[in-house]
Amino acid sequence: MKFGEFMAKLRRGVPHAMLLAGEEPYYIGKAEAAILGALLPEEAERGAAVQVLERDPSPTELAELLETVPFLTEKSVLVLRGTELFREKKSAATEDDAPKGKAKDKAMERLLAAIADMPETNYVIFESGAKADKRKKLYKAVEKTGAALDAEPERPWTIEPWLRGKLAEMGRSFDREASAYFMSAISVMKTISLTFLDRELEKLALYTDAARFTRADLERAFSSVPEVSGFALYDAISERDVKKAISVLERQIADGTYLPLILAGLVRHVRQLWKAKRLTARGVRGKALGQPLEMNPFIAEKLGRAAQGFDEETLRAAFLELADADYLLKTGQAGPELLEHATILLCGRGATAAR
């Protein structure tokens, strides 16, 4: 289940067996904190009641831990961090399908039975940074008697619910320009780290007492992210404003931005423009461009409009020129003039398609 659904289930009562699995550590950390907070509100209680294991015990050992009633505490919480018990297998067959000896089968049966009938005092939290294999018997047992969190990474088109929740938690909001900037910044990030976003928003709250964050606030917060710092360059190229684009590019170079990072951002933007143009030609328009472009729908719609100002010949030529620049820059045979030439090419040609 998704994070919101998982948290809602916790509020109705903490189940005895829980799996927190997926590639977004932010959600796993938040879920664990909520579970421990609900079971053991006083942190002083946790030292004796919580046992953390960094490796998987054998099925027999794990079953014994789950079956043993605590003597010195009211509750016993077992946390298995980095568990491999639910990891997907590369082969088509699951671990459950693989042949086993009778002893292994009996040990797994005992573990499944222990999860299905845990003492009222006992709880177990399985944690994995990998996607869980939902075909495994162990997964099905936890899902049936407890709760399983799918901690999936957020995408540009799925980030809004998290953002609304975070801002509500802080008692803050974005003004219109800040909201548009945030979504645009997210759209150019290679990966979205909720931990990073959470930390930057918390820092902003310390720097300003204003109830609404502005675009200037967010620009300061994201200035250290290379992809986002080049965001003004991509906008200028989309508008085919050669004077502004070259000015922004020169400022990035003067600031010491690593040239291959600037190049990577330009390649990504050209690829997005090209893809948006082809999708639009096939009838995919407006906000519907969001998912195939892996962008927030509003930003994808804006990119789709910009893409109509470029012909495919220009985009292809720019892409090939940037590919050559990648090799020449990495081998020290050229400098920033290649990036300037590609920027001029993009801004100076293809305008006839939009006129």
C-alpha positions, 0 to 999 in steps of 0.5 A: 500500500502507498504511504498515505494508506499505510499511515491511515492504517496505523492510526486505526491500530498498529498491526503486529507484522509490518514490511517497509520496502522500496527505494524511497528511504524517506517514507521508510524512515517516516513509517518506522518513526510513526510505528515506534511513536505509537507503540512506545511514546516515551523514548526511554522505553525503547532501549529495552523494548526495541531490538534492531538486527542488521542481518537476517536470522535463520527462519527458525531463529526468527520464529523463536524471536517472534514467539518469545514473550518479553519478561522485562518490558510490556512490548517487544519490537523487533526491527530487521533492517536491510532484510533480504527475505523479501527481495525480488529474484532475477530469475523468473522462478521465486524462492518459493518455487525453488526446491528445498529440503524438508528441514527448510520447508518446516522452518519456513512453515514455522515462521509463517505460522509465527507471523500469523499468530504473534503474541499480543506483546510482540511486533516485527518491522521488516525493512528493505531498500529494494522493491519487495517480491509480492509473490513470496509466501512471506510477503503474503503472510505479512500483508494478510495479517499486518501491513506492507508499505510500498515505499516507491520513489515519487515522480514529477507527476506524483509529487503534489500530494506529498508537497501539499502534506508537507506544507500543511504540516509546516503551516506554510504555502507557496505563492503562484510563482513559487509553485510554478518554479518548484514544479519546473525544478522537480521536472529537471531533477534526475532523481527526486529525493524527498529527504533533500526536499524535506530538509530544504523546506525545513531550512526555508522555514527557519530563514523566513517567518512569512506564511508563503514561500516565494520563488526567490526563497526556492531559488536560494534553496535549490541553487546547489542542485546543478540541474536546477541551477541551469533551469533558466538556461532551458527556459531561455532555449525554449523561448529561443531567446539567444541573448538571454540563453548565452548570458545565462550560460556564460554566468554558469561557466563563470560560476565554475559549474562543471562543463559536463554537467551543463552539457548533460542538462542541455542534452536532457532538454533537447531530448525532452523537446524532441520527444514532446514534438513527436508525441504531439504529432501523434496526438498526445497534447496538453497535460497528457504529455506529463506521464510519457515525458515523466513530468508534472502535467503543467510543465509538460504542457508548457514544454509541448508548446515550446517544442512546436517552435523547433523543427526536428532537423534543428533538434537532431543537429543540436543533439549530434553536436552535443554528442560530439561535445561530450567526447571533446570535452571529456578528452580535453580537446575543446571548451565551452565554445561548443556549448555556446555554439549548440545554444546558438544553434537551438535558439537561432534556427527552427523559429520558422515552425512557430511563425 
